[in-house]
Every structure is written in structure tokens, then in C-alpha cells.
Amino acid sequence: MQIKESNQQQKVKVSIYTRNTSIEQSKGHRLYRDIQVLKEMYVKMGYEIPQIYFNVACQGNGIEDRKALKQLLKDVSLGLIDVVLVWYLFSLSSNATDLLKIKQFLDEHNVELCSATEPFDTSDFEGELHFQWMVSLIEDEHLTCKRDISLSSLARLIMTRGQSLKGGELNAELRNESIGTA
């Protein structure tokens, strides 16, 4: 995962968001790992990490249910954040609709969304399609529990297989759906 290059990395404000995503996870263990690893990695690369947002309890998946996520979105609207960094997309939401709303909100405020474990780049059509596949896969319980392959890799595999097996018809269908022409 790499944040888009900048001549002045110190001026790019990267905020980390994470949460406890399961009742079975011991409170704080994964949160600590996410925060420490991401903070150390990006501070070492010269990025400023002005704020870290986290929800300790396994609260509801909805945006309104999580105080830290609501605060992050408020700070985005105030222009305090340039990049939101997560360990993986599931950290933001396991609900595809909410995840798309969050991504749209970030896009409207020119804030980049980055995942440390699921590389994607939504700056072009193919990257946006890749992201949409990831979002559509995120609600599959099997995929979110068994992480032998990242959502990013699985989405790329589906895109590639769809193109080769159907001569690109699958991608054309998704492209039409994403731009509202069916």
C-alpha cells in the first residue's frame, strides 16, 4: 500500500482508523497492532499522523453506531485529514452500502482512502471497478472470516476471470451498472 507520492510528505495529514470487528477478539489486541504498525511505518516514511481514530468495543456496523468513525468523518469535512488509512476495508464497515457512502464522502472532500493490506487505486475506471468488486465481496461472511487471500487480490482475480471467460461481458455489464446505463 502506498499513499500517492507528494514532494512534501510531512504536509500530508494521514489519519488511521481501526475498530474491533468481532466480539471474539480480545479488546485492544488487534487495535494496538493496527495502530502501532501503521503509525510506525508511515511516520518513518515522513508522513504526519495528526489523529488516530478507533472504536474499542465491537459496536454496530452502522456509521451512526461508532463515535470514532463519526468524528473522523466530521474532521474530514473540516479539512483536517488528507488520507484515511485502514488495515483493511472491513475496518470501516462490513456493510457495502455504508462503505460506499463513506468512500463517496471521502471523495467529495478530496480525501484518499488507503488500505494497508488491500491495495487499490480508484483514480481511474479500472481501479474504481476493482474497488466496487472489493465492496461487493466484503459482505460475504466466509471472505471476511477466512483471509487467505485479500479482497483486493480476489477482486482482481474475478475481474481477470470475468474478462477472459466472457470476453469482457462481465466487466461491460458492471461498467454499465456503475455509470447508470443498463
N, C-alpha and C positions, 0 to 999 in steps of 0.2 A: 504494500500500500504506500502510495506516495502522494503527498499533497502537491498540487500544481506548483511548479517552480516559481520563485519570486526572488528578485535581486535583494530584497530586504526582508529576509525570513523573520527577523526579530519583530517586525511590524505586523506580521500576520498573527492574529489572535486565534489560537486553536483552543477550543473547549472540548473537554472529554465528557461524554455521558455514558453511564452504565447503570445497571439495576440488577437486583436479584431476580432471576426469571423463573425460579422454581421453589416451591415450599420445601422440597427435599434438600436444597442447597443450604449448607450452614451459612448463617447470616454473616456477611462480610468477607468470606474467604475469596470468592471469585471477584468480588468488587475490589478488594485490595490488589489482587493480581492484575486486573484490568487497569486500574489506576496507576499502579507503580510501573508496570511495563510500558504503558503508553506514555506516561509523563516522562520517564527516563529517556525513552527513545526520541521523543520529539524535542525535549529541552536540549538534549545532546546535539541534535541537528540544528539548533539555533532558533527554534520556534518559541514564542511566548505562550504560556498556558495560564491565562488570567483566571480561569474558573474551571472547577471540576464539579459536575452535577451527578448525583447518584441517589437512587432510591434503595434503601437497605431492605425493607420488607417486600415480600412478594405480593405487591398490590395488584389491583385490577389492571388489565391491559389498556384500558381507555386512557386517552390523553388527560382527561379531567381527573382521573384517579391518582395521578402521580405528580406530587408537588414539585419535585426537581425538574421534571420534564416541562411542566408549565412555566417554571422560572426560566429555563433555558430558552423556551420559545419567546418569552417576554424580553429577555436580553437580546435575542436575535432581532426582534422588532425595534429595539433601541439602538441597534448598530454596534453592539459591544462584542460581537463574535463574527469572525470571517470563515471559520471552518468548524464543523461539528465532527468529532472523531469518536467512533464507537468500536468496540471489539468486533461485533458483528451486528447485522441489521436487526436481528431478533431483539437486541438490547432496546431498540427504540419502541418496537411493538411487534407482537405476533399476529396482529390484525392487519391484513393487507390494505384495507381502506384507510385505517389510521396512518399506516406507514406512507401511503401515497399522499395523504393530506400533509403530513409532516414534511415530506420531500418537496411538495409544491410550495409550502410556506417558506422553506429554506431557499428555494429557487427564487421566489418573489422578492426575497431580501438579499439576493446575491451571496448566499452563504453556501459553501461547498459541504457536502456530506461525504465522509470517508469512513471506510471500514478497514480495520487492521488485518482482518482475516479473509475478507471477501472483496478482492479488488474489482472495481468497476469505474468507468468514466462515462458520465452522461452528457459529455459535451457535443456528441454527435448522435445521429439517428440510431446507429448500431448499438452504441453504448446505452442509449435510452431504452431500446428494446431489451438489451441484456438486463438492465435494472428491472424492467417490468416482469421479465421471466423470474428473476430472483424474488420479487414481491409475490408473484403468484404461487411460488413454491414454498414461501415462508409459512403458510398456514398448514402445510402437511405435517402432521404430528410426528410421523416417522422421520422426516428430514430434520426437524428441529431437535429431536432427541438423539439421533444417531448421526454424528457429524464426521463420518469417514471421508466425505467429500464436501467441499464448501458449496454454498448456494451459488456462488459465482461460477465455479467450475461446472456444476450441474447445469446451470442456465446456459453456459457456453456449449456444453455437450448437446443439450436439447436443440439449441439454435442450429448447430452444425448438422446434427442428425436430421432435423426437420428440413434443412436446405438440401441435403444430399438425398434423402429418401423421397421427398415430394417435389423435387425440382424447385424448391423455394416457395412452394404454395403456402406452407405453414407460415413462413415469415411474411409473405404478402398479405395473408389474412390478418395476422396480428398488426401489421403496419396499417392496414385499412381501419381496423378497430381503434388503434391508438390515435388516428387522426380524424376519427369520426365518420369514415365513409365505409359502409358495409355493403 
